[in-house]
């Protein structure tokens, strides 16, 4: 076969939609070059992914994005543009963030194939997200705090700088390959799904507020310890009901006067030993 002949047979393994891929969100954060958005959309479509969310993109929409999409215009047309990463992750129960280098964070790191397995295992039950950062600096530490795992592509250590669309293509390929072989052989998830990202984030904000009020956190530098606490709960992946319990505990800490009033309203006779 000559170059350029019947190339579709190389990248098309199945004409049918693959289970799980439609529940995986590809999230691009603060992309600066519209051409990279279009090329990422093309990479997604070739591997059967369809949901693209753009967080605060620069110079978008634009003709260059459409040109670089090369036929994946439908992905761009359906793409959602939001202002914050929290908005992009709404309803997602599992989030994997990409990183070009080790960050020294406690967030568990996965290699690409394992990340694809983890994402697909959960995507069969609820929405999940794969998050890519800026072309120049990737995801910030605060953005990685929103992730349950990070994934790093093992590129040439002497020249590991991957174009954004190339990174999307590699990880989309891994997702498709895992989808083609069927349900990954992973331990079963908990009976209850993890809580959606926005509910978990609300819990973290509540936790930080309470720990500042009690003096547990240093008000001048709360992030260091909060990052460690985030990692503890991210590994546990609490369910919605568990988040509700934890927030109830925090609320009880914030309302000590309620406990005092309950004691004061109780008859003193209840505390007097009767002969």
Secondary structure as UniProt FT lines:
FT   TURN            3..4
FT   HELIX           8..11
FT   TURN            19..20
FT   HELIX           21..23
FT   STRAND          24..29
FT   HELIX           34..46
FT   TURN            47..48
FT   STRAND          51..55
FT   HELIX           63..69
FT   TURN            70..71
FT   HELIX           73..78
FT   STRAND          80..82
FT   HELIX           85..88
FT   TURN            89..91
FT   STRAND          94..98
FT   STRAND          108..110
FT   HELIX           112..123
FT   TURN            124..125
FT   STRAND          128..132
FT   TURN            135..137
FT   HELIX           141..144
FT   TURN            145..146
FT   STRAND          149..151
FT   TURN            157..158
FT   HELIX           164..180
FT   HELIX           197..213
FT   TURN            214..215
FT   TURN            219..220
FT   HELIX           223..236
FT   HELIX           240..254
FT   HELIX           256..265
FT   HELIX           268..271
//
